[in-house]
Amino acid sequence: MGASNSIEFKNITKRFGRKVANENISFSLNKGEILSLLGENGSGKTTLMNMLAGIYYPDEGEILINGEPVQIRSPKDAFRYNIGMVHQHFKLVDLFTAAENIALGEKGRLDRSRIAAKIREISSKYGFIIDPDKKVYEMSVSEKQTVEIVKVLYRGADVLILDEPTAVLTPQEIGHLFTVLRAMKADGKSIIIITHKLNEVMEISDEVAVLNHGSFIGKVRTSDTDPQKLTEMMVGHKVALEIRRPMPKDPKPRIVVNDLTVRNHEGVNKAHHISFTAYSGEILGIAGIAGSGQKELLEAIAGLQVITAGSIQYLPDGKKPMELVGKTPMQIRQAGVSLAFVPEDRLGMGLVGSMGMSGNMLLRTWRRGKGIFVDEKISRDLAEHIREELDVSTPDIMYPVRRLSGGNVQKVLVGREIASAPSVLMSAYAVRGLDINTSYTIYNLMTEQKEKGVAVLYVGEDLDVLLELCDRILVLCDGHVSGIVDARTSNKNEIGLLMTTIGGQQPSGSVPAGQKSGKEEQQDA
Amino acid sequence: MNGLILLIYNAVLNGAPLMYGTMGEVLTEKSGNLNLGVEGMMYMGGAIGLGAAFYYEKMAGDGASGLVAVLLALIFAFLAGAFGALIYSWVTISLRANQNVTGLALSIFGTGVGQFIGEYMRVQEGGFVAISNGLKAFFQNSPFPAALRAVPVIGQLLFSYNIFVYIALIIAFAMAYFLNKSRAGLHLRAVGESPATADAAGIDIEKYKYLATVIGGGISAIGGMVYIMTIAGCVWNHDGLAGEGWLAVALVIFCLWKPVGAIWGAVLFGALMIMYVRVQIPMVPDQLYKILPYVVTVIVLIAVSLRRKRENEPPASLGLSYFREDR
């Protein structure tokens, strides 16, 4: 093999306390190729790559570069071996300009014009668009990612590691990213992409290495495999990758939002003149770039946001219509509108980490006690019920939910909201960070609710899933309703355009602030 | 007119210890370390700075050089503060202990050490530690020639202060240049903003944190020495320094983590501190005047948070310890 073998892992093991993150992993990366590292969340992909980047140090085993065993003890060492990693959570100093971030860690005098010139050279070589003097906190997500990649190239990396690079990008931005990656590959760079999206694996990579629960399952040429086979490798058994989607039965308007404008705590309007209707018995998906007003919209309906204008009509079955604007969160919840919001850190909103399942149920049932006392039996029964129903694996219902795995935490959260038998169920990022099996459990829960006649509002990140799960998809763009499409006939490209431009038109003068960069990159692609 | 000039003159004089205390803490906080031990370090600097000048004069006798005394006081005060900051650094950076708790402990420890040394010297020397009037002049008089000082208005406003005011100005501008223009300054700010980023860029986090905190602590401690040697009249004074360090911590926020801003802030705070002597309003008790610096700090904090300009916010990782393998 010799020179064609750029990086080789040999029997790598890494433990965190008693938890084994990587066990006896061996495989290699060919020079000038793109390798996808595939695995579910928590399968140890990022840990393994962090060892290559010098963030962690392996407990056992060795890493070989061009056949030579090397010690990578710090990120500095990784640079010396021309390895660069773009982390999932960008490692950028928000307050610095792109150029300052890119040149960070260099030695010698700070010569800004020389740095800018080198950045421009790299940009034109691979087709990046970057303004060296722009501050990072003014950038969109895709611009930040560009800075990260340029930073790695600026440092002279021959081996690039990208950790979930597409998770935060629109389909158009992903297209552009892949174009750039192909240009780098043509230039002789080796690239490792960490991902769990199968269609991207098939599109971009030459080889796929699969991890499962910290162990190496195997490596295959992309041309010799297909998504079904890869999923089986990834999960360890056969999985039906289909989401059941019955037609809505007898849909009736349940929530009518009219001309809603929401202002956040900092006095900035995050949702502008939003109007839509959610029907009973249907799943209404909500798509948009992160931070386009999804959270504010759902919270406004739940009564948690300041509403500056507009109305939210709630039309429950057999009862008289109700205006939700001006009601307290408690009144709205008791009327049957339920919100299950999974924030990025999962526990931040909705669950109390140090309390057990039972205690967290109490957050909803405490009102049902007598007088000044709470009735713990109600919450314990509910916790036991959810544990059985959703197969939550916990040693005890008193066991702190903080110590449960992400999937179980989310089952508790979603389960509690469903248990209140809502007539409107709102959920945001319900499958964030979950493995495939649990994700499909959650999807099926949503569908079950829909069949019961509940109006489900589902904010999701994965457009493929939204297109398979929902009946209609509302696309938000910078706080505006960019369009509402039929999920059965729409496609990713259409939604992607709606996400970046209001109405989905081709770029014109009326591009909303903050989205401009995304457009520029599309034009370039 | 004369009253105003006198007010400004006294404001600068009273602000000088705060300039050092604040600049030192600015440097420390730029590395992401919130060292609440400024009060303690200033006490240590005050007692040990005075001790250095006093024992030097005692040994050298009549031949004592004022310049040497000033230099020794500066160096020993700096070392005293650097020592305190080194303890703090070891506990918070290497052992990753909570910064607030450690800083408060250093405050109490340093105050105790300073008062012990000060009182011990006083008792040893028969109840009174003071340097001779000849040496005092070097600490308290302007380094500029009399002709320059005699220029009306400007002479008093610009050239009449003690040497420490001018040294503070030099440090402020040097620090501003270092932070904003040099590679090392960029790295230091990166460490304070986002240590994980700096680490991934191959910057030695521990080195920058240690150096900034230790040097910053030393600069802060000089403030204590300046207070004892100028305002307090070169005499150990049991409670004279009380509160100076805490004012400096407040000033860091007031000046928005900018060294040159520390100069203006210190002068303003100096003015507020002596208002009750200079601008008396009948029926208003002194105590109300004395809370003015804190009231102004609160007002500035509110104004800054309303504007929400990213450049005016504290270093993003301020108060947090960093461990690379943290999950």
Interface residues (C-beta under 8 A of the other chain):
Chain A: F16 A53 I55 Y56 S74 P75 K76 F79 M85 H87 K91 L92 V93 D94 L95 F96 E100 N101 L104 G105 E106 K107 G108 R109 L110 K135 Y137 E266
Chain B: K181 S182 R183 L186 H187 R189 A190 E193 S194 A196 T197 A198 D199 A200 A201 G202 I203 R308 R310 E311 A316 R324 E325 R327
